[in-house]
Amino acid sequence: MEFDSLKIENLSPKINFNQDVNIPDSTLNIAKNITPELKSETSSKSFSELLKDSFEKVNEYQIQADRSVKELVAGRNKNIHETMLAVERADISLKLMMQVRNKLIDAYREIMRMQV
């Protein structure tokens, strides 16, 4: 019985990594739509402006959720899914804002404890 033919090199497929891979244009377009573009406007904003914009966005989500719930209760809006999405978006954004606030307070306290 010959064992040379049972070597791992003989069992594994030969892969040529130098082959050109043709990716369809539709796949590339989908990948471009998924990948977020870096915006230069955010890098030019100060930290306080970013916080202010974030707080305003959270406030907008809260107002939108309140409006959506009122419309659902009044019977003007029959789509409970959109209402629940608006409420959850507002809830998650508020929780995130509170965590950011807590981290900022912790960082401020840490800086104040530093001895110069």
Residue pairs with C-beta under 8 A, 6 or more apart in sequence:
4 10
42 50
45 53
51 100
54 97
54 100
55 97
57 93
58 90
58 93
58 94
58 96
58 97
61 86
61 89
61 90
61 93
61 94
62 90
62 94
64 86
64 89
64 90
65 86
65 87
65 89
65 90
65 91
68 77
68 82
68 83
68 86
68 87
69 83
69 86
69 87
71 77
71 83
72 78
72 80
72 83
77 83
